[in-house]
Amino acid sequence: MIKLLLRDAKLFRSNCCSFRPSSHWFRCRVAPHWFWCKVAPHWFWCRVAPHWFWCRVAPCIVGVLAFICSATLPAHAAELAGATLPDSVSVGDQRLVLNGLGLREATVFKVDVYVAGLYLSEKQSSAQSILADARTKQLTLHFLRDVERDKIVAAWKTGFAANTPDLAPIADRIAEFNRLMTDMHHGEQLVLRFYADTVEVILREKSVGRIRGSAFARAVLAIWLGDAPPNESLKRGLLGTAEFDS
């Protein structure tokens, strides 16, 4: 009887052992599942991902943000009477620097009308040298108040007559120039770009016309830089020889 019981116990232990997972089953089924679901994610997010982000992704993000900032924000700017103009502008592939700012004051009450900024290839302080220079120039007028078209045209008429002795040869160009004018409102800009023999008129950041003629271009710029500017402080400011309180 005892021998029979010992034999049955051995048989039971043998059957129980047969249900243990084999090493092959563990390696092929359990271990891979455990590795990819437990070990791999932890290893990737704690070791690989941070290194990849800071060494590859982050420098690219910083570079893109720096490019956007440099492209959209001027590095420096000048301010006068509440108007801010950049220290430089790009015209085509040329970079023009701010030569000076001037404030146009009208009537005996010195009403602020606009701030003018003159941009040149290089800074100059001689009005005659600037007028004779055939290189690209830009005059930006930033209006500080609403001004009707008729008043603007009247101001140009006075400026032409006071600074250019003989207007007959360019009378048709002056008429064309005046036709491009419109009412200007507070905060808007009128930009005049001077090329060798052309004046481009830009209103509210949109080019509205080009008028050819080197004599005409000189006569337009002489309104501000001639012997009889709208006011002397405006001319001195454009030449960079005057200081203003902002």
VOPAGU-2260 file (C-alpha; in pm, 1 decimal, decimal comma):
REM VOPAGU-2260
SITE   aa  ch    i         X         Y         Z
SITE  MET   A    0       0,0       0,0       0,0
SITE  ILE   A    1     277,9     238,6      97,4
SITE  LYS   A    2     458,7     168,6    -228,7
SITE  LEU   A    3     139,3     238,7    -420,8
SITE  LEU   A    4      93,2     578,4    -248,9
SITE  LEU   A    5     455,4     677,8    -320,0
SITE  ARG   A    6     408,2     590,6    -686,9
SITE  ASP   A    7      90,2     803,8    -708,3
SITE  ALA   A    8     268,5    1099,3    -540,3
SITE  LYS   A    9     554,9    1082,2    -792,7
SITE  LEU   A   10     303,4    1069,3   -1076,2
SITE  PHE   A   11     121,9    1376,3    -939,1
SITE  ARG   A   12     443,8    1576,9    -908,6
SITE  SER   A   13     536,5    1480,6   -1262,8
SITE  ASN   A   14     199,5    1600,9   -1398,5
SITE  CYS   A   15     224,6    1929,0   -1210,5
SITE  CYS   A   16     569,7    1998,4   -1349,5
SITE  SER   A   17     441,5    1945,2   -1700,1
SITE  PHE   A   18     230,2    2265,3   -1665,8
SITE  ARG   A   19     530,4    2492,4   -1601,6
SITE  PRO   A   20     609,0    2726,8   -1894,9
SITE  SER   A   21     909,5    2618,3   -2089,9
SITE  SER   A   22    1208,1    2849,9   -2135,9
SITE  HIS   A   23    1128,0    2867,8   -2509,3
SITE  TRP   A   24     775,4    2990,2   -2440,5
SITE  PHE   A   25     906,8    3252,2   -2196,8
SITE  ARG   A   26    1164,8    3385,6   -2441,4
SITE  CYS   A   27     926,3    3395,9   -2737,8
SITE  ARG   A   28     606,3    3512,0   -2573,6
SITE  VAL   A   29     650,7    3666,3   -2230,3
SITE  ALA   A   30     987,4    3844,3   -2259,7
SITE  PRO   A   31     919,5    4035,3   -2585,4
SITE  HIS   A   32     581,3    4156,1   -2460,8
SITE  TRP   A   33     730,8    4266,1   -2129,7
SITE  PHE   A   34    1020,4    4446,2   -2303,5
SITE  TRP   A   35     816,5    4645,1   -2555,9
SITE  CYS   A   36     533,5    4729,5   -2315,0
SITE  LYS   A   37     739,1    4809,4   -2004,8
SITE  VAL   A   38    1109,3    4855,9   -2069,1
SITE  ALA   A   39    1123,5    5013,0   -2418,3
SITE  PRO   A   40     881,1    5304,7   -2356,1
SITE  HIS   A   41    1055,4    5397,7   -2033,7
SITE  TRP   A   42    1399,5    5379,4   -2196,4
SITE  PHE   A   43    1286,4    5583,8   -2500,1
SITE  TRP   A   44    1120,0    5869,9   -2310,5
SITE  CYS   A   45    1386,5    5888,5   -2038,1
SITE  ARG   A   46    1699,7    5843,2   -2251,3
SITE  VAL   A   47    1642,8    5876,9   -2627,8
SITE  ALA   A   48    1368,9    6142,2   -2655,0
SITE  PRO   A   49    1534,4    6413,6   -2440,2
SITE  HIS   A   50    1865,7    6374,6   -2619,1
SITE  TRP   A   51    1698,4    6383,1   -2961,3
SITE  PHE   A   52    1486,5    6687,3   -2872,1
SITE  TRP   A   53    1762,6    6905,1   -2726,2
SITE  CYS   A   54    2025,3    6807,9   -2984,8
SITE  ARG   A   55    1811,0    6806,5   -3299,5
SITE  VAL   A   56    1469,3    6970,5   -3257,9
SITE  ALA   A   57    1534,3    7255,7   -3013,3
SITE  PRO   A   58    1814,3    7423,8   -3217,1
SITE  CYS   A   59    1587,5    7425,6   -3524,3
SITE  ILE   A   60    1302,0    7585,3   -3330,5
SITE  VAL   A   61    1533,1    7852,1   -3187,4
SITE  GLY   A   62    1672,9    7925,8   -3534,1
SITE  VAL   A   63    1327,9    7966,1   -3688,8
SITE  LEU   A   64    1209,2    8195,9   -3409,1
SITE  ALA   A   65    1523,8    8408,6   -3438,2
SITE  PHE   A   66    1472,0    8442,0   -3814,4
SITE  ILE   A   67    1108,1    8545,6   -3770,9
SITE  CYS   A   68    1198,7    8806,3   -3510,5
SITE  SER   A   69    1481,2    8950,6   -3718,2
SITE  ALA   A   70    1258,5    8968,1   -4025,4
SITE  THR   A   71     960,1    9133,4   -3860,7
SITE  LEU   A   72    1105,0    9357,4   -3592,0
SITE  PRO   A   73    1344,0    9643,1   -3663,7
SITE  ALA   A   74    1659,8    9623,8   -3454,8
SITE  HIS   A   75    1650,6   10000,2   -3388,6
SITE  ALA   A   76    1404,5   10280,9   -3445,6
SITE  ALA   A   77    1390,2   10657,7   -3413,0
SITE  GLU   A   78    1101,5   10847,4   -3258,7
SITE  LEU   A   79     981,7   11204,4   -3291,8
SITE  ALA   A   80     651,0   11358,2   -3178,6
SITE  GLY   A   81     507,8   11013,2   -3110,0
SITE  ALA   A   82     594,3   10875,0   -3455,8
SITE  THR   A   83     840,8   10588,6   -3483,4
SITE  LEU   A   84    1041,8   10523,0   -3799,1
SITE  PRO   A   85    1298,7   10247,0   -3852,6
SITE  ASP   A   86    1668,7   10327,1   -3860,5
SITE  SER   A   87    1695,6   10166,4   -4204,7
SITE  VAL   A   88    1476,6   10051,8   -4493,6
SITE  SER   A   89    1527,0    9815,4   -4785,1
SITE  VAL   A   90    1457,4    9928,9   -5140,0
SITE  GLY   A   91    1508,4    9634,3   -5371,2
SITE  ASP   A   92    1849,4    9495,9   -5282,0
SITE  GLN   A   93    1965,2    9826,5   -5133,0
SITE  ARG   A   94    1972,3    9920,8   -4768,2
SITE  LEU   A   95    1911,5   10286,7   -4692,1
SITE  VAL   A   96    1993,2   10440,9   -4353,9
SITE  LEU   A   97    1796,8   10707,3   -4171,4
SITE  ASN   A   98    1974,1   11037,3   -4228,5
SITE  GLY   A   99    1745,6   11236,7   -3999,5
SITE  LEU   A  100    1394,4   11310,6   -3875,6
SITE  GLY   A  101    1211,9   11642,2   -3909,7
SITE  LEU   A  102     881,9   11772,7   -3779,6
SITE  ARG   A  103     650,5   11972,2   -4008,6
SITE  GLU   A  104     479,6   12246,5   -3812,7
SITE  ALA   A  105     209,2   12461,1   -3972,5
SITE  THR   A  106      67,2   12806,2   -3898,3
SITE  VAL   A  107     179,2   13044,3   -3626,1
SITE  PHE   A  108      42,7   12799,1   -3370,7
SITE  LYS   A  109     300,4   12539,2   -3481,4
SITE  VAL   A  110      50,0   12263,0   -3536,4
SITE  ASP   A  111     221,0   11925,7   -3586,4
SITE  VAL   A  112     132,6   11793,9   -3933,7
SITE  TYR   A  113     375,2   11510,3   -4006,1
SITE  VAL   A  114     712,7   11364,9   -3917,0
SITE  ALA   A  115     945,1   11326,4   -4215,5
SITE  GLY   A  116    1228,5   11074,4   -4233,6
SITE  LEU   A  117    1499,1   11092,1   -4501,5
SITE  TYR   A  118    1678,8   10770,7   -4599,0
SITE  LEU   A  119    2005,4   10769,6   -4794,2
SITE  SER   A  120    2272,0   10522,9   -4901,6
SITE  GLU   A  121    2501,1   10690,1   -4647,9
SITE  LYS   A  122    2454,0   10977,0   -4405,0
SITE  GLN   A  123    2510,6   11329,0   -4538,3
SITE  SER   A  124    2462,5   11673,3   -4389,0
SITE  SER   A  125    2480,2   11888,3   -4705,5
SITE  ALA   A  126    2147,9   11963,0   -4873,7
SITE  GLN   A  127    2313,7   12042,4   -5206,9
SITE  SER   A  128    2510,1   11716,3   -5203,2
SITE  ILE   A  129    2193,2   11517,6   -5133,8
SITE  LEU   A  130    2002,0   11693,3   -5412,0
SITE  ALA   A  131    2285,2   11623,8   -5657,9
SITE  ASP   A  132    2323,2   11259,7   -5553,6
SITE  ALA   A  133    2167,3   11029,0   -5813,9
SITE  ARG   A  134    2158,3   10728,3   -5581,8
SITE  THR   A  135    1831,4   10591,3   -5444,5
SITE  LYS   A  136    1669,3   10792,5   -5165,9
SITE  GLN   A  137    1344,7   10771,1   -4971,3
SITE  LEU   A  138    1137,8   11032,2   -4791,9
SITE  THR   A  139     874,6   10896,9   -4551,9
SITE  LEU   A  140     599,4   11127,4   -4425,8
SITE  HIS   A  141     416,7   10995,2   -4119,4
SITE  PHE   A  142     104,8   11204,3   -4066,5
SITE  LEU   A  143      16,2   11317,8   -3715,3
SITE  ARG   A  144    -326,2   11452,4   -3807,7
SITE  ASP   A  145    -589,1   11426,5   -4082,2
SITE  VAL   A  146    -500,8   11642,2   -4383,3
SITE  GLU   A  147    -725,0   11693,2   -4683,6
SITE  ARG   A  148    -594,3   11637,4   -5034,6
SITE  ASP   A  149    -644,6   12001,9   -5135,9
SITE  LYS   A  150    -423,6   12120,3   -4851,4
SITE  ILE   A  151    -152,9   11870,4   -4942,5
SITE  VAL   A  152    -154,7   11981,6   -5308,0
SITE  ALA   A  153    -145,7   12346,5   -5200,1
SITE  ALA   A  154     158,9   12276,7   -4983,8
SITE  TRP   A  155     337,2   12109,4   -5275,9
SITE  LYS   A  156     251,9   12404,7   -5501,0
SITE  THR   A  157     404,6   12647,6   -5252,9
SITE  GLY   A  158     712,3   12427,9   -5211,8
SITE  PHE   A  159     771,2   12390,0   -5585,9
SITE  ALA   A  160     738,2   12764,3   -5648,5
SITE  ALA   A  161     967,0   12861,0   -5358,5
SITE  ASN   A  162    1252,8   12623,1   -5441,2
SITE  THR   A  163    1255,9   12572,0   -5820,4
SITE  PRO   A  164    1283,7   12891,9   -6030,0
SITE  ASP   A  165    1156,6   12755,9   -6360,9
SITE  LEU   A  166     867,4   12510,4   -6331,8
SITE  ALA   A  167     749,7   12529,2   -6694,8
SITE  PRO   A  168     955,4   12228,8   -6818,3
SITE  ILE   A  169     811,5   12003,5   -6547,0
SITE  ALA   A  170     457,5   12147,8   -6520,0
SITE  ASP   A  171     295,2   11835,5   -6665,4
SITE  ARG   A  172     484,4   11612,1   -6421,6
SITE  ILE   A  173     380,2   11828,0   -6128,7
SITE  ALA   A  174      17,4   11797,0   -6240,3
SITE  GLU   A  175      55,0   11418,4   -6258,8
SITE  PHE   A  176     216,7   11415,9   -5915,5
SITE  ASN   A  177     -71,3   11615,0   -5767,7
SITE  ARG   A  178    -327,9   11379,9   -5921,9
SITE  LEU   A  179    -179,0   11094,1   -5720,1
SITE  MET   A  180    -243,3   11269,3   -5391,6
SITE  THR   A  181    -534,0   11180,6   -5162,1
SITE  ASP   A  182    -663,9   11263,7   -4816,6
SITE  MET   A  183    -424,4   11146,8   -4545,6
SITE  HIS   A  184    -532,5   11036,6   -4200,5
SITE  HIS   A  185    -360,4   11025,1   -3866,7
SITE  GLY   A  186    -101,4   10743,9   -3857,8
SITE  GLU   A  187     -87,5   10694,1   -4235,8
SITE  GLN   A  188     229,3   10730,8   -4439,9
SITE  LEU   A  189     315,4   10887,0   -4772,8
SITE  VAL   A  190     643,6   10752,9   -4909,8
SITE  LEU   A  191     840,8   10911,7   -5194,4
SITE  ARG   A  192    1120,7   10704,3   -5344,2
SITE  PHE   A  193    1375,2   10881,5   -5555,9
SITE  TYR   A  194    1568,4   10690,6   -5820,1
SITE  ALA   A  195    1815,9   10837,6   -6069,4
SITE  ASP   A  196    1541,6   10982,7   -6292,6
SITE  THR   A  197    1214,2   10865,7   -6135,5
SITE  VAL   A  198     995,8   10942,2   -5836,1
SITE  GLU   A  199     776,5   10660,8   -5704,8
SITE  VAL   A  200     473,9   10754,0   -5493,5
SITE  ILE   A  201     363,8   10502,2   -5229,5
SITE  LEU   A  202      41,8   10559,0   -5035,1
SITE  ARG   A  203     -50,8   10332,4   -4743,9
SITE  GLU   A  204     221,4   10083,3   -4845,2
SITE  LYS   A  205      91,3   10059,9   -5204,1
SITE  SER   A  206     270,8   10202,8   -5506,3
SITE  VAL   A  207      31,0   10433,3   -5692,1
SITE  GLY   A  208     254,0   10572,3   -5964,5
SITE  ARG   A  209     597,6   10657,2   -6101,4
SITE  ILE   A  210     690,4   10988,2   -6262,5
SITE  ARG   A  211    1003,9   11011,9   -6473,6
SITE  GLY   A  212    1244,3   11302,5   -6502,7
SITE  SER   A  213    1561,4   11383,3   -6308,3
SITE  ALA   A  214    1475,4   11756,1   -6297,3
SITE  PHE   A  215    1133,5   11672,7   -6154,6
SITE  ALA   A  216    1283,6   11438,1   -5894,3
SITE  ARG   A  217    1521,4   11712,0   -5780,0
SITE  ALA   A  218    1237,1   11965,9   -5763,0
SITE  VAL   A  219    1026,9   11735,2   -5543,2
SITE  LEU   A  220    1307,4   11673,0   -5293,7
SITE  ALA   A  221    1393,9   12044,3   -5296,2
SITE  ILE   A  222    1054,9   12114,4   -5134,8
SITE  TRP   A  223    1217,4   11996,4   -4809,9
SITE  LEU   A  224    1589,2   12052,3   -4878,4
SITE  GLY   A  225    1580,9   12370,1   -5086,5
SITE  ASP   A  226    1644,7   12727,4   -4972,4
SITE  ALA   A  227    1282,4   12773,8   -4859,8
SITE  PRO   A  228    1166,9   12455,0   -4681,3
SITE  PRO   A  229     827,5   12438,0   -4505,2
SITE  ASN   A  230    1012,0   12523,3   -4181,7
SITE  GLU   A  231    1384,1   12544,9   -4110,7
SITE  SER   A  232    1376,8   12299,1   -3821,9
SITE  LEU   A  233    1227,2   12038,5   -4055,7
SITE  LYS   A  234    1516,5   12077,7   -4298,0
SITE  ARG   A  235    1776,9   12065,9   -4020,6
SITE  GLY   A  236    1616,5   11752,6   -3883,8
SITE  LEU   A  237    1630,1   11575,6   -4221,9
SITE  LEU   A  238    1996,9   11672,9   -4253,7
SITE  GLY   A  239    2066,4   11527,9   -3911,9
SITE  THR   A  240    2183,8   11859,4   -3770,4
SITE  ALA   A  241    1900,2   11926,5   -3524,6
SITE  GLU   A  242    1786,3   11763,9   -3201,5
SITE  PHE   A  243    1418,6   11727,3   -3113,5
SITE  ASP   A  244    1235,3   11627,8   -2799,0
SITE  SER   A  245    1039,6   11308,4   -2871,1
